């Protein structure tokens, strides 16, 4: 399992919030991916009730480019790049209705037990 953590800013009300990706089974196409985030306020500035999470897979990993939930079965998906050593993901967040939602966001590897 690998866990990457970054800071999400999408609007005036969603600023510098923690967002993480956990990837099970190595950094590869088809691996299970779970994103967990929580923002303090919703897009209208009202307090948010709890964490946001999605699960799916890495739909593409090729030549340093990555798509997470790229089959668009979820409302949100991420596209970007993986550093050569796999320690950093640089991703843009996309939404089905509006297109590009935020980014690029840098996610740094915080936990890795793949090599254990």
N, C-alpha and C positions, 0 to 999 in steps of 0.2 A: 504494500500500500504506500502511496505517495500522497502527501498533502501539501498543497500550494496555497499561500495566503497573500491577498492583495487588498487594496483600498479602493472602494467603489464610489464614484461620484457620477450621478446621472441627471441631476436637476438642482434647482435652488434648495429644495428640501432634503434631498438625498446626497449628502456630502461626506466624503472621507469615512465611509462605513466599511467595516471588515467584511470581506467576501473570501470564501475558501473553496477550493476544489480538492476532493479526495478521489484518487484513481486507484482501482484495485486491479491487480494482475499485470502490472508493468505499464509503461508508457507505450501503448501500441493501439492500432486500429482495433476496435471491438471491445476494448477494456471498459469496464463499468466506471462511470464517472458520476459523482454527486457534487452539486454545488450547494453551499449553505451560506446564507447572508441574512442580515437583519438591518433594517434601517430604522432610525429613530422616529422619523415622521414619514407619512405617505406623501404622494405628489401634491396633495392639497394642504400640507403642513399639519395634519392631524396626527396624533401619536399612533404609531403602528402597534398592532397587537401581538406580534410574534415573529419568529424567524421565517424566512423564505427558503425553500429548498426544492431542487429538481434532481431527478436521476435519469440517466440514460447511458449513452456510450460515446467514446471517441469515434466519430464517424469517418475521420480521415487523419492520417499521420504519414506525411510523405515529404521528403526533401526539406525538413525543418518547418513545414507548415502543418497546422493542426486545426481541425474542426471538432468542436464538442457539441453534441446534440444537433449536428448539422443536417440531420434528416428533417428538421423543422417540425418534428412531432410535438415539441414543446413550444410554448409561446416565445421563449428566449433561447438563443443559441450563441455560441462564441466562436470566433475565427481568429487565427493569429499565427504566431511563430513559437518554436521551442528553441532555446539556446542549445548550442552544440553539446554541452555537457548535461543537458536536461534539467538544470537547476532553476531555470527561469522560463515562465510562459509569458508572452506579451500578447494580450488578447483584446479584441474589440467585442463588445456585447451588442447583439442584434435583437430586434423584436419583430414579430410577424407583421403587425399592422403598421409600424412606423419606420422600419429599416434600422439603420445604425442607431444604437441607443446610447452607448458611451464607449470611451476608450480613446487610445489604447491604455490598458491597465497592465501593470507589471505584477505578476504573481511569482513569489519566490518560494522555493522548496523549503518547507519547514520540518517535514518528517518524511523519512524514507526507510522502510524496512524491506524493500525489494532485494537488497544485497545481503541480508542477514541469513 
